[in-house]
Amino acid sequence: MTFALIFGLVLTGRSHVGVHAAGITLLLMLIPLTLAVAASALRQGLGSATAALSTAIAFALVLLKFLL
């Protein structure tokens, strides 16, 4: 999940219009899935805390990309 979000951020940084659009599409499709994964990882407890944290950090980067 985190890799896919980072890959989407890399694609949005490219200058080619089609690649940039593919990155934005990937990020938009992953937002609901990211929220579901983070919520389920937090519900699993301490063992999944690193998965929840890395997903939350990647999601925060995506939000910053769209807001700034």
C-alpha positions, -999 to 999 in steps of 0.1 A, spaced: 0 0 0 27 24 10 47 16 -21 17 22 -43 12 56 -27 48 66 -32 48 53 -67 17 75 -74 36 105 -60 65 98 -83 42 96 -113 26 129 -105 61 145 -105 67 136 -141 62 162 -168 44 140 -193 7 147 -192 -4 111 -194 20 99 -168 10 128 -145 -27 119 -150 -20 82 -143 -4 92 -110 -33 113 -99 -57 86 -109 -37 60 -89 -37 83 -58 -74 90 -60 -82 53 -63 -60 44 -33 -74 70 -9 -105 49 3 -84 17 4 -57 35 24 -82 46 50 -96 11 53 -61 -4 57 -51 21 83 -83 16 103 -80 -22 102 -43 -21 112 -52 1 141 -79 -23 152 -55 -52 151 -35 -37 179 2 -31 186 16 -57 161 2 -38 132 12 -3 145 41 0 120 18 -8 91 -7 17 103 20 43 108 37 39 74 3 40 57 -7 71 76 26 88 67 21 80 30 -14 92 31 -3 125 47 22 129 19 -6 124 -7 -28 150 11 1 175 12 6 169 -25 -30 178 -33 -32 207 -9 1 224 -18 
